[in-house]
Amino acid sequence: MRIVIDTDTKQLTEYLNGRPRALELYSKEAFQLISHLWLRVGWNEKYPYTFSWMGRPIIQLPEDLIRIQEVIYEIKPDVIIETGVAHGGSLVYYASICRAIGKGRVIGIDIEIRPHNRTAIEAHELSGSIALVEGDSIDEAVVARVRSLIKPDETVLVILDSCHTKQHVRAELEAYGGLVSVGSYIVATDGIMRDLHDVPRGEPAWIRDNPAAAAEEFVHEHQQFQMEQPAWPFNESHLTDGVTHWPAAWLRRVSGPGS
Ligand SMILES: C[S@@+](CC[C@H](N)C(=O)[O-])C[C@H]1O[C@@H](n2cnc3c(N)ncnc32)[C@H](O)[C@@H]1O
């Protein structure tokens, strides 16, 4: 694809297979196209690796953090489960929202919680709202340990941010989907990988091997869930689509186990 941006004529021209498509530069369509390219360049430049939350590195795109904050405030879960801890920034972020709401705690699972990260998370002001479980997120003993930390009638939100292969995310969806409360979500993050297969730091296999593919397959086979981008509580623009690393990520539980 070739894109020509002319700020004098206020036009963006996209060439697909050599055929031009002209867009108004200051338009929703041009914003979407530029945003998509910005996401790809930003991912390659490790833009999400430049943020921290209350002292801990957090590896997320800020827009995704704001969007999930909107969902947490709406659902007010008792428990937020996240697979993939890394430095603990996202656990601290979710815990800080829970603390501000006055409700909720966080369970973080990681195959390897490095000692310096564990020490920092356990010493953090919000550590009282965070439980850590070390092990492979799809290991039955790990899933059982997580289940044992949740009471039967608690409202649960699940975020999957560990190993992003389709196979692993598919297995996580099976392992943790049953814990999600009706009306809440399981979020398979980083589906953006499907659009990164041809950027310098990407891999060709990601075009099929990605979390979005796992989520689409899971939702097809589980009628208790539907793919549903949460509605924006505030929108005074004419935009409708997020600038996100989490496309095809949000699976809302619409019914209980027997339905
Ligand atoms: C992208 S990082 C998590 C980032 C973190 N959620 C944040 O927002 O800052 C992915 C983490 O998943 C962990 N991980 C990889 N494979 C895993 C597995 N099979 N089970 C559990 N955790 C795994 C890695 O050790 C790594 O810390």
The ligand as a Gaussian input file, in Angstrom:
#p B3LYP/6-31G(d) Opt

LIG

0 1
 C        2.950000      -9.028000      27.570000
 S        3.592000      -9.564000      29.096000
 C        2.328000      -9.066000      30.213000
 C        2.225000      -7.593000      30.325000
 C        1.375000      -7.092000      31.455000
 N        0.036000      -7.627000      31.444000
 C        1.288000      -5.578000      31.391000
 O        0.272000      -5.064000      30.888000
 O        2.229000      -4.908000      31.803000
 C        3.393000     -11.296000      28.949000
 C        3.726000     -12.121000      30.210000
 O        3.154000     -13.405000      30.005000
 C        3.970000     -14.347000      30.641000
 N        3.702000     -15.672000      30.059000
 C        4.179000     -16.190000      28.897000
 N        3.727000     -17.432000      28.722000
 C        2.934000     -17.709000      29.784000
 C        2.179000     -18.840000      30.179000
 N        2.162000     -19.954000      29.436000
 N        1.472000     -18.774000      31.331000
 C        1.501000     -17.654000      32.103000
 N        2.206000     -16.570000      31.782000
 C        2.918000     -16.588000      30.649000
 C        5.395000     -13.844000      30.439000
 O        6.244000     -14.369000      31.433000
 C        5.198000     -12.326000      30.499000
 O        5.512000     -11.841000      31.789000

